Amino acid sequence: MRAGTRLTGWATVLVGYVTVLLGAVPDRGFPLKSELPWFLAATAVCGLFWILASVLVRMQRRARLRRKTWRRRYEPWPEPPRSRALCWVLGFGIALTSAAALTQGVGPDGAEGKWLSEVSRAGGHTRELRVAKVVGQPETTGARTDDVEEFSSTIVVTVPFDSGPRQVTVEGVRTQGELAQGRTIELLYAPSRPDLGVRPPVDKDISSTVGRLIALPLIWILTLTAGLSTAVAMHRREAAVAQTRRFEPWVHLPAALLLVCGALLVVPLLTGFPDTGTGWSLAIGSALTPWLALAWVARTG
């Protein structure tokens, strides 16, 4: 039976690591990102099997004591095996779990984020297209770059979709100076999905830029620092870490409940595209739960 707890325990850790590493990929259009809820469910199932196997071991031991098959009425459990690898795996795993949760808060968000994700999964990219027609009069946005005024225009372009060229009207195209017929402009679309439409690139979107250039590097710097510190601390308390390998309901069940709450908080970010404020609130709340679970285990274990 102890082989069963060891097998299910390591299965939980390994499946959890795959889930965390996949969640840490910043590109929300990454093909497997849409499958993350299933990976979360697989991790939970593995953890549930570890709990069940551990409960069976406890029941088996108690049955032996009741039948007095041991020499004494009470005999302490043998010391659980120590594992230095487990200290490092758990130390970095906790930090990576937080990083994966925080990464989900990096934009773009909302309806724009949903469209970008669908275009990315469909193989969309940015291409230069020639303006076939400018609809109406370009309007100034009030912004200036290098003393050149910025304009917003509605244009008609011929897009070479896989199913054949189509004329598409694109609104809100911002350019330095007024657009004129015949000029080329960069537009984002998926050649295989005409139904998704065509839009200007959003590389200069402030939330996306801040996320990529500031939030993501900061998240990973904190992750590496926290992961190394936690792993070293666990390595110094290797005996205590070994004790937590043995299931104790009052220790592990509250910790598991905290982790489940963290997973539930992040699910809306995996399946939908909430606004920036809501997204970051959910991501931060989810990122805190691994540390709360660790604090509970360290205090009660």
Disulfide bonds with the S-S distance in Angstrom:
none
